[in-house]
């Protein structure tokens, strides 16, 4: 077979260019597969033609190096080969369409670089004669003019993705993909390119700024960070538009990353706005998959009203209308944040209801013109962008050594997008100049990082690549954050369970340190809702993590690069009963994922298809329906160590299929959130390997009632138990005290807990007992003195306690006693003198007085007085 090398072996670059150009035109006329893409490349070649003709005509006179010219000719031949292969691709072959589309884009980008090399060489070597100099001057002038044409050609290519959606059945291609390593990916994708289609589609246009906190629970306006730029003028314009008579709804629209949420937050906190609406300001994050029931629940909860029971969406709509009628008697402001096109019907409903006292502010990537002229939020000006960049990269510091021109070159790639500026600034903060220059060169190899949303992802990924060099574990921790629902706070204790087993992190505080590291790099946001956020005591129930939408999409994208069978994390997000096609079509092929995350909405009711995950160690199940059955395929996961089940919404959900947990022989940690735990007698499950169980906001009142089964037989090796916000827990079941292997027992914020059983003295191996914020707990049984190995006792915020156990001195190993806010405590028993190991007492000023008479004997005991910080983060304590 005769190849391009044989036919055009002696041909010049210009001839090869013409041959390639003609082949493209012929392929366009015959093939519908690559039509839009090929037309864009043909248009780009038109812009290159003058420069190529100039190089061909001037080669002999200007003395271009032979090897460079040969590279140009070889590149033309390579282009001919690719076009010929494109002509043989059949419409049904998705993988080959995907592969050669990438090669076409990569070929064109490489051509641009070759032309620039030839341009530079011509300038360098053309100084030999005066005639050459003059010719070179003319050439340089023309090339400089053509460089703008080249850039225009590249920009044309950057729009290819919109055309490729039609050409490749939804496969979205970006020139940035090729330049950042899509050749590497194509070899791993194999015939499963459909998974890549979904990954890239999810990323599309999901930018927003982290200048302001996002996602206020219960309709509360998020907190605003101290540093914002470029929003003063938009705020004035926004007030003029929305507050004038006759305007009931205003949509703030812009591409992702421009600061829409921050502007809305700033609007709510403006003095003039607060004077007008008083306490009638509500902030609701709608997100891509809105749940009307949850939105209405948030609004009722924010007013402290009784939350109705929604049997269906019609009732929810009626309740929402009633809420607006009642609350709207006074001026009302409702912010609907992050509204997607799928929620247009929601805006239509609000628009139809138009109430004279009600103002609705919408933030969205979509303009929704049918609801009036939107307010278009623009990107930052050069001065504003530089101010934000200086803040993010700490360039204002005296010790900063980064030249201003270098900073401006980097900033130029951010295109005025606050999120990009912030992330890039933080990633380069404190780095040597060489790293800045290297990053700039990497970006210069392709198109601008913000030509499209995907380009920003490439930028964000480069920050992760830098992180990977320092700690692969922290990068993996970041990717794990994609396993949870969008716009929801992730409990840090959940991550502690996952990372403890996945990465063998033995200490909880090390997991928190990883979250701090991610926060410092602006890859996550750690929020501490407790009143004493700086307290270091191992209590992390009130630590949460938020993840910006685009960062979540980045994590999902990176986790989905490989084929379904080879992914480390398998993340499934379902609507209703619509399972992914690959799942229902799977022919019992095992999947090697170590982590499985399945999220379902309130309409899910189907039976689970089979799935084989023999390597899975972590399973995360997120659901919103009232009833939920554990997937039957769990019982075949022989290596499963961690099970996280979370019901989203205010009310607990019912869980079926409990008995199948008994087949999980290696299960070490279970965490249930908002689950109604069934009676142990009805569904006894033996979990011999279980070491830790956590119940958060669960309904557990019936779990241990009338139980004839010995709990110690079911949970023989449990060493840690956490019961948090379980408000139906009135008395700690005595059978829990049979778990003599327990070393840590934490019962917090269970406000109805009034008594501990006398049997608690049986927990002789207990080292930590936390009874924090159990406000009805009034006394301790005398048997507590038998806890001879207890080193830490936390009874803080137990307002009803009037006295400590008379024989508390029997706890001879006690080292730390936290008794802040025990305001009813009047005196201490004399047996505290026997607490010879007591190193620290944490209390408030009033309680400190009670300890003064004993300190002369307890010479090694330090009494630390703490004051409550005013911390409003607790308003967002419970993620919906």
N, C-alpha and C positions, 0 to 999 in steps of 0.2 A: 504494500500500500504506500502510495506517495504522500509524504507529509509536507507541512508548510516549510520545513527547513530545506527540503529538496527543491521545491518549486521556486522559493524566493531566496535561495542561498546567497546569491550575489546581488540581490536587489538593494537599493538604498532605502533609508528610513521613510522618505516621502512616498515612494512607490508602495511600500508596505502599508503605510497609513491609508493610502487611497484604496488598496485592496480591502483592508479592514472596514473602511467606511462603506464601501459598496456591499460587502457581506452583511453588514448591519442593516442597511436599507432593504436588502433582499429578504432577510429574516423577518423584519418587521412586516413586510407585505404578506409573508406566508404563515407566520406563527402568531397565535393569539395569546400564548402563554406568557411571553415576556414583553408584550407590546409596550405598555407604559414605561417599563424600566429601560428598554432599548431606546425608546424615543428620547428619554432624558439623557442617556449616555451619548446618543447621536448629537443632541443639542450641545452637550459639553465638548464633543470633538469638534464641532463647528467653531467653538470659541478657541480651541487649541490650534486650528488649521494655520492661521497667520504666523504663529510662532514656529511651527514645524517647517513651514515653507522657508522661513527666514534661516533656520538652522541648516536646512538642506542646501540652500543657495550659498550660504556663507561658509560652509564647512572647510573648503580648501583654503580660502583666504585667511580665516581666523584661526585655523589650526586646532580645531577641537581634538581632544585626545581620542585616539582610536578606540581604547577600551570603553570610553563613555558612549561613543557613537554606536559601538557594537551592542552595548547594553540596551540602548534605545531601539535598535533594530530587533534584538531578541525579544524585547517587550512587545513590539508590534506583532511579532510572530506568535507570542503567547496569546495575545488578544485574538488573533485569527483562530487559534486552536480552540479557545474558550467559546467563541461565537459558533464555530462549527459543532462543538459538542452540545451547545444549547439547541441547535437546530434538530438534534436527535432525541431530545428529552420529550417524553410523552406526558400528556396532561395529567394523568393519574399518578405519576411518580412524584409525590410530594418531596421526598428527601432530595432527589436530584434537582428539582426546581429550586429548592432552598439552597443547595450546595452551589450551583452555578450562578445563582443570583448574587450570592456572597462573593464568588470569584470575579464576577463582572465589576462589582463595586470596588473590590480590592484592587483589581487591575487598573481601574481609572484613577484611583487615589495614588497608586504607585507611579503612574504615568506623569501625574502632576509633579511628583518629587523628582523624577528623572529630568523633566524639562527645566526645573529650577537648578539642578546640578549643571546641566549644559549651559544654562544662562550664566551661572557664576563662573564657569570655566572660560567662557568666551570673553568675559570682562577681564579675567586674570591674564590670559595669554595674548590678548590683543594689543599689547603695548610695544610691539617690536618696531613698528613703523608709524610715521605720522598719519599715513593714509589709513592704517589699521585702527589707530586711535579714534580718528574721526568716524570711521565706520562703526566702531564699537560704541561710541557715544550715541550715534543714531540708533543702534540696536538696543542699547540699554533703555533709551527713552521709549522705544516702541514696546520693549518687553515689559517695562513698568506699566505702560498702558494696558498691555495684555494681561498683566497679573490680576487686574481687577476683573477681567473677563474670566480668568481661571477661577478666581474665587467665586464668581457668579456661577460658573459651571459646577463647582463643588456644592454650592448651596442648592443648585438644581437637583444634584444627586441626593442631598440630604432630605429632599421631599419625597424621595422614592417610596418610602413606607406607605404613603397614602395610596399610591397606585398599586403597590404590591399586595395590598389587602384583597383587591379584586383578582390580581393575577395569580396569587398563591393561596387562595381559599382561606384567607385570614392570617397567613404567615406574615408577620410584620418585619420588615428589614430596615435597617438603619446603616448608613455608611460608617457611623461610629462603631457599630458592631465589628465590622471587618478590621478596622484600625486598632481595635482593642483586643483582638484575639479570637475572632469567630472561626478562623481556620483551625485553631486548636479545638474549638467546641464541636465543629462539624464531624470530626473523626469519632467523638464520643457519643454524639447524638444517634448515629447509625440510622436505623429506620424508624426511630421514635421521635421524629421531628415535630410531631403533633404536640408533644409535651412542651417543646420550646415555644410553639405558637402561643399556647396559653400563658406561659411565663412572661413573654414579652408583652402580650396584650394587657396583662394585669398591671404592668408598670406604667401604661400610657397616662400621661397628664395627671400624676398624683402628687404634685409638689405643693407645699405650703410652708410658711415660715415658723420656726420655733421661737421667734422673739417673744411670743406670749404663750402661756400655758393653754393646753387644749383639752376639751372634754370635761367640763364641770359636771359632776354627778348631781342628781336631784335638781337640775335646772339652775344651779348656782353659777354666777359669772366667774370664769377662771381668773386666777391671779395674773397680773401683768408684770413681766420682768422690768427691772429698772432701766435698761438701756433699749431704746427704740429710736429709729431714725426714719425720716421721710414720711411721717404720718400726721404731722401737725396740719398741713394744708388739706390733705384728704379728709381729716376729721372735721375741719370747718365746713368743707363742701358737703360732707355727709349730713351734718346737722342742718344745713340750709335746705337740703333736698328732702330729708325724711321728716323733719319737724314742721314743715310748712303745712298749712291746711289743705285738705283734699288728697294727700298722699298717705296711703295706708300700708303700702309694701314697697320696699326698695331692695333690689338685688345688687350686691357688690360682687363683681365678677372680674376675673383676671386669670392668666395662666397660673399653674401651680408654682408656689414658691414666692409669690409677690407680697404676702402678708395680710391676706383677707381676714383670717381669724384674729390676728393681732389688732387690726383696725377695728373689728367689731368689739373686741374686748375693751379697747381704749375708748370707744364710743360709750359703752355701758358705764365706764368709770369716770366719764367726764362730769364735772360739777353741774353744768347746765342740764344735762340729761338726768342726772340723779335727782336734781331739784324738781324736775317735771314729773318723773315716774316714781320717785320715792322707793319703796320696797317692792314695787310691782315690775321688776325687771327679771326676766327668765331667759336662760341661755341653754339651748338644747343642741347637742350634736346629732345630726340626722344620719350621716355616713351613707355609704353606697347601698347597703341593704337595710333600709329603715324598718323599724318595728313600731307601728303606731301605738300598740298597747304599752310598750316601754316608755314611749314619749309622754303619753298621757299619765302614766304612773309617776314619772319624774315630776311633772307639773303639779300633780296633786300632793306629792310628797314634799315638794319645795315650799308649799303653803302650810304644811303640817296637817293637811286634811286627810280624812279616811280614804284610802285607795279603793275604788270600786272593783268589783270582780267582773272582769270582761269575759263574757262567754263567747263573743265573736267581735269582729272588727266594727260591725254596725253599732254595737253598744259602745265601743270605744270612741267612735266618732261622736255619738250623742253626748257622752261624758265630756269630751273635749269641748264641744259647743257650749255645754252647760258651764264648764270651767271658765271659758272666755266671757260668757255672759255675766257670771257672778264677779269674776276678778276685774272685768273690764268696766265696771261701774266707775272706777277711778282710772286715770291714765295708765296704760299698760304697754310695756315694751317686751316683745318676744323675738329673740334671736334664734334663727334656724341656721346652724352652722354646718358647712360641708354637705350641701344638698347636691345630689347627683341628678342626672336627667331622668332616671327611673322614678324620681319622687315628684315629678311635675304635677301629678294629680293631687299631691298633698298641698302644694302651693295653690292649685286651683280651688281647693276646698276653702283655704283661708281667704282667698281673694273673693269668693262668693259671699263669705260671711261679713265682709267689711263692716267693722264697728267703729263708731266715731272716736272712741277713746283708745283704740288699739293701733299700735304701730308694729310692723313686722319687718325685721332686717334679716336678709338672706345672704349668706356667703356661698359662692359656688363657682366652679370652673365654667359653668354654663350660663349664658346671658338671660335665658328665659324672656325674650322680648315681648311675649304676649302679656306680661304683667307690668308693662311700662318700660320706659328707658332705663336701662341698668346704669349703675355707676362703675365705670371701668377704672380699676386701680392699676396704676402704671408702675413700672419697675423704678428702682431708685435712680436718682441723678448721679453723676460722677462724684460729686462732693459727698452726697449721702452714702453712696456705696463705699467710698474711701473711709468715711467715718466709721461705718460698721466693720469694715475690714480691719482697720487699725485696732478697734475694740476686740474683735475676735482673735486676731493674731498677736495682740498685746504689743503692737508696734510703737505705741506711745511711750513705752518704757525707755528710760534713758539708756539702758544696756542694749537696746535693740541695734543690731548691726546690719539690717536689711536695707539696701539702697532703695530710695523712693521709686526710681524708674523700674526696678525689678518688681517691687510690690505692685506697681500700676500695671505691669505686663501680666502678672498673675490675675489681678483684679479684672482685667479686660476680659478674661475668659469666663468670668462669672455673670456677665451681661446684666448686672444690676439686680439679680435675684437674691433676696436676703438669705434663703436657706443655703444656696450654693456658696455665698460669701461667708456665711458663718461656718459651714462645714470645712471649706477649704482653709479658712483662716485658722481654725482650731487645729487642723491637721498639720499645718506648717509652723505653728507657734513653737518658738524655741529651737527650731531646726537650723542647722548650718546652711549657709548660702548655697552650697553645692546641691543640697536636697531641693531647695527652691528652683534652682536652675534645671535640675534633672526633671522635676515635675513639669516645668514649663516645656521642656523639649518633648516629653512624652505626650503632652496635650497637643503640641504643634504638629505632631505626626498625623493627626487626624483633623476632623472638623472641630468647630468650637464646642466646648463641653455643654453649652446650653442651646445648641441648635434645635434640640428636641429634648423631651423628658428623659429619653434613654441616654442621651449624652451626660446628663447630670448623674445618672446611675453609674456610668463609667467613672465619673469623677469620685463618687462616693465609694465605689469599689476600690479605687486606688488608695483611699484612706484605710480601707480594710486590709489591703495588701501590706501596707506599712505596719498595721497592727499585727498581722500574722507573723511578721518577722520577729516581733517582740514576744508574742504569746499566742500560740495557736489555740490554746484553751479559751482565751478571752474572745477570740474571733468565733469559735464554736458557740460560746455562750450567747454572743450577739445573734447568731443564726437561730438559736433556740427560741428567741423572743418572738419569732414569726409564728409560733405554734398556738398563739392565743388570738382571741377575737379582736378585730379592728376597733379602735377608739375605746378600749377598755383598759383599766389599770390591772397590771399583773402583780399578784401578791409575791413579795420577795420570798416568803416561806415556801411557795410552790417551786420557785427556781432553786431554792436550797435543796429540796428533795431531789429534783432532777439532776442537778449538777453534782450533788453528793455521790450519786451512784454512777452517773455517766463519766465523770472525770475524777472520781476518787478523791473529792475534796472533803476532808474529814471535819473541818471546822466551819461552822455556819458563817462566822465573820469573814472568812476568806471569800465566800460567795458574795457577801455584801461589798467586799473590796473590789471584786470584779465588776459589780454594778457601778461602783464609784468610778472605776477606770473607764467604763463605757460612757458614763455621764460626763466625765472630764473631756472625752473626745467628741462629745455632742452626738453620740450614737444612741443614747437613751437618756431618760430623765428619771432620776431616783427621787421619790417624794416620801417624806417622813411625816406621818399625820399625828404622831403622838405628841403630847403636850411638852415633853422634854426631849426634843429630837437629838440633842447632843449626848444624851445618856448612853453609856456603853455598858450594857448588862446582858447582852445576848437575846434581847426581846425584839423580834423582828416582825411580829404580827401586823404592826402598823407601818410597815415599809412597803411601798408600792413602786412599780416601774411603769412609765408610759413610753410609748414608742411612736415617733412621728410616722404618719401614713407612708411617706415615701421611703423611709428607712425600713418599715415593715415589708414593703414591696421589694426593696433591695434584698432583704434576707430571704424572702420567698423565692425570688428570682435565682439567687445563688444556690439555694437548696434544690432548685428544679432543673439545673443545667443537665444533669445526667439522666439517663433513661429511668423509667419508673422502677425497674428491677434493681438498679444500682444506686439509688439515692440513699443518703444517710438519713434524711428526714423525709417522710411522706406526709404532706400536708394537704388535707382534703377539706374544702369549704363548700357545703351543699346548700341548695335552695329547695325547700320542700322535699319531695321524694326522688329528686333527679340525681341519680348516681353518675359519676364520671363514666364515660363510655369504656375506657380501658378497664375499669373495675368489673363492669357487667360482662365484658367480653373476655375477661381473663380466663385462661384455660389452666387453672390450678398451677400457675407458675409462681414459684416463691419469690418474694420481694426481700431484699437484703437490708431494708431500713432498720436503723437502731431506735428511731423515734417515730411514732405514729401519732398524728393529730387529726381528729375529725371534729368539725364544727357543723352543727345542724341548726335550723331555725325552728320557730314555733309550729311550722306546718309539717314537720317530719313525723311520719308514722309508719314507715315501711319496715319490713323485715330486712335483716342485714344479708347481703350476698357474702359468699365465702371469700376469705383472703388468707394467704399464707405468709406469715412474717416470722420465720424461725429465729431471726437474729434480734428481734425487737426487745429492748430493755425498758423503754418508757412509752406509755400510752396516755394521751391527753384527750379527753372527751369533753367537748363544750356543747351544751344543748340549751334550748329555750322552751321546749314543750313541757306541759305539766307532768307527763309520764314519759319514761325513757327506759328502754331495755338495753342492758349491757350486750354488746355484740357477742354472739356465740363463738366467733373465731378466736376470742381471747383465750379460751381454754387450751388452745393448741400452741400458745406462745410460751414455750418451755423456759425461755431466758428472761421473761418479764420480771422486772424488779420494782418499777414505780408505776402506780396507777393514779391519775389525777382526773376526777370527775367534777365538773362545775356546771351548775344550772344558773343561767343568767336571768335576771328579773328579781322582783322583790320577794316573791313567795317561793318556798322550797318545792322541789319536784320529787315525784315518786320514782324510785329506781327498782326495776325488776331484774331477774336473772342473777340475784346475789349468789346462789349456790355454785355457779360456775367458777367463782373465785377460788373455791377449794382445790381446783386442779392446778393452780399456779404455785408450784412447789418452791419457786425462788423469789416470790413476791416479798419485798422488804419494806416498802413504804406505800401507804394509801392516804390520799387526801380527798375528802368529800366537802364540797361547798354548796350550801343551800340544798341539801338532800334530806328527805324525810327517811330516817333510818328505820327499817322494819324491825319487828320484834325478833330478838335472837332465838327465842324458842321456836318460832315458826320457820326461820331460815338459818339454822345453825351452820356455820362455815368454819372449818378448822384451817387456820393459817399458821402453820408451824414455823415458817421462816420470817413472818412479819415482825419487824423491829420498831416501826414507828407508824402511828395512826393519828391523823389530824382531821378534826371536824370543825368546820368554819360556818357559822350561821345555819347550822343544821337543826332539824327537829329530832331530838333524841329522847323525848320523854317516855315513849313507848318501847324503846329499844331494850331496856333492861327490866321492864315490869313483868311480874309473874314468870320469871325465868327459872326453869328447872335445870338448865344446863350450866355447868361450871365454866365460867369465863376463862379461867386459867387453862382449861383443857383445849379451848379454842385458840387462845393467844398465849402460848406458853413462853414465848421469847420476846415479847414486846418490852422495849426499854424506854420508850418515849411516847407520851400521849398528850395531845394538845386539843383542848376544847375551848373554842373562842366564839363569843357572840351567840351562844345557844340559850335563848331566853326561856325555853321551857324546862330547863334544868333547875329544879327546886332543891333537890337534895342529892348529893353525890351517892350513886348506888354503892352499897357495901360490897357487892361482888367485884367491883373494880379494885378493891383493896386486896384481892386474892392474887393480883398480878405482881408477885413478889420480885419479879425481875425488873420492874420499873425503876429507872434511875432519874427520869425527868417527868414531872406531872405539871402541866400548865393549864389552868382554868381561868380565863380572863373575860371580862365584860359580859359575864353571865349574871345579869342583875337580879334574877330571882333566886339564885342560889343562897340559901339561908343557913345551911348546916352541913357539917362534914361528919361522916359516920365514925363511931368509936373505933371501928376496924382499921382506920387509917394508920394506926400504929404498927400494922402488920407489914407496911412497906419499908422494911428495914434497910433495903438497898437504895432507897431514894436519896438522891444527892441534890436535886433542885425541886422546890415546890413554889409555884407561882400562882397566886390567887388575886391577881391584879384586877381592880375595878369590879369586884363582886360586891356591889353596894349594899345588898341585903344580908351579907354574911356578918353575924354579930358575935360569934364566939367560936372557940376551938375545943375539941374534946381533949381530955387529959392525956389520952394515949399518944398525943403528938410528941410527947417527950421521948417516946421510943424510937424516933427517927434519928438514930445515933450517927448516921452517915450523911445527914443533911448538911450541906455547906452553904446553900443559898435559899433564903426565904423572902418572898416578895408579897407583901400585903398592902401595897400602895393603893390609895383611892378606895379602900374598904371603909367607907364612912361610918358604918354601923358598929364597928368593933369598939367595945368599951374597955376591954382589958385583955392582956395577953395571958396565955396559959400559966397557971401558977407554977408549974414545974418545967417551964421552958428551958431552964438551965440544964435539963437532961440532954438537950441536943448539943452535946459537947463538941461536935465538929463544925458547928455553925460559924461561918466566916463573914457573911454579908447578910444584913437585915435591912430591907427596904420598906419603910413604914411611913412614907410621906403621905400627907392628906388623911391620916387617921385622926380626924379632928375630935372624935368623941373619947379618945383615950385619955384617961385622967391620971393613971399611975402605972408604974412598972412593978412586977413582982420581984422580990429580993433575989430570987433564983437566977436573975440575969448575971449575978456576980460569978456564977459558975461557967459562964460562956467565955472560957479562957482563950479560945481560938478566934473570937470575934474581932475582926479587923476593921470593919466599916459599918456604920449605921447611917442610912440615908433618911433624912426626915426634914420637916419644916421647922420654922423658928419656935413654934409653940411646943412641939414634941421634944425639941432639944433640951428644954428646961427639965424635962423628966429624967434625962440621962445624967445631968450634971452631978448629982450626989454619988453616982457609981463610978465616975471616971477616974477617981483617985485610986481605985482598985483595978479597974480595967485600963491599965496604963497603955496598952497597945491598941486600944480601940479608938478609931477616929470617927467623930460624929460630923457628918457633912450635911450642911443645911443647903437646901436647893429652893429656888424660887420658880414658880410656874412662869414659863414664857407664854406670851400671847401668840398663839399659833392657830391660824384659821384653817390650816390644812385638814383639820378633823372634819370640816364640813363636807369634804370629799371622801370621807373614810370608806364608805361602802360603794364599790364599783357595781353598777347595775348589770 
